[in-house]
Amino acid sequence: MRYFRSGRTLRDFYRPLLGIPVAGATLPVLALLALGIYGRVIWMVLAALVLGVGHIGIHLQHRREGEG
């Protein structure tokens, strides 16, 4: 919501939310992980971990490139 209410720059997109870095990438991964744990579905937990490493890592790298 904050991204659409702002100037829609990459800086707005990658700002932390409540102390969570790259919240747009982190929160969906955490939701999938929580759902896998809650449902006791091991393949979903594993998929969330793989997704988290790639998705969050790519967004952190992209944010660093934008700052430099």
C-alpha positions as CSV (number, residue, x, y, z in Angstrom):
1,M,0.0,0.0,0.0
2,R,2.8,2.4,0.9
3,Y,4.4,1.9,-2.6
4,F,1.2,2.9,-4.4
5,R,0.7,5.9,-2.2
6,S,4.2,7.2,-2.8
7,G,6.1,8.4,-5.8
8,R,6.5,4.7,-6.9
9,T,10.3,4.7,-7.0
10,L,12.5,1.6,-6.3
11,R,13.5,3.3,-3.1
12,D,9.9,3.2,-1.9
13,F,9.6,-0.4,-3.0
14,Y,12.6,-1.7,-1.0
15,R,12.1,0.4,2.2
16,P,11.7,-1.7,5.4
17,L,8.3,-2.1,7.0
18,L,8.2,-2.4,10.8
19,G,11.9,-3.3,10.8
20,I,11.5,-6.1,8.2
21,P,14.0,-5.5,5.3
22,V,12.6,-5.8,1.8
23,A,9.2,-6.6,3.3
24,G,7.6,-7.1,-0.2
25,A,9.9,-10.1,-0.6
26,T,10.1,-11.3,3.0
27,L,6.4,-11.3,4.1
28,P,5.1,-13.6,1.3
29,V,7.9,-16.1,2.1
30,L,7.1,-16.0,5.8
31,A,3.4,-16.5,5.0
32,L,4.2,-19.6,2.9
33,L,6.5,-20.9,5.6
34,A,3.9,-20.4,8.3
35,L,1.2,-22.1,6.2
36,G,3.5,-25.1,5.7
37,I,4.3,-25.3,9.4
38,Y,0.6,-24.9,10.4
39,G,-0.5,-27.5,7.9
40,R,2.4,-29.8,8.7
41,V,3.2,-30.0,5.0
42,I,7.0,-30.7,4.8
43,W,7.3,-30.1,1.0
44,M,5.7,-26.6,1.5
45,V,8.2,-25.8,4.3
46,L,11.0,-26.9,2.0
47,A,9.7,-24.9,-0.9
48,A,9.3,-21.8,1.3
49,L,13.0,-22.1,2.4
50,V,14.2,-22.5,-1.2
51,L,11.9,-19.6,-2.3
52,G,13.2,-17.5,0.6
53,V,16.9,-18.0,-0.2
54,G,16.4,-17.0,-3.8
55,H,13.6,-14.4,-3.6
56,I,14.9,-12.5,-0.6
57,G,18.5,-12.8,-1.7
58,I,17.8,-11.4,-5.2
59,H,15.8,-8.5,-3.7
60,L,18.6,-7.6,-1.2
61,Q,21.1,-7.7,-4.0
62,H,18.9,-5.5,-6.2
63,R,18.4,-3.0,-3.3
64,R,22.2,-2.8,-2.8
65,E,22.8,-2.1,-6.5
66,G,20.2,0.7,-6.4
67,E,21.9,2.3,-3.5
68,G,25.4,2.3,-5.1
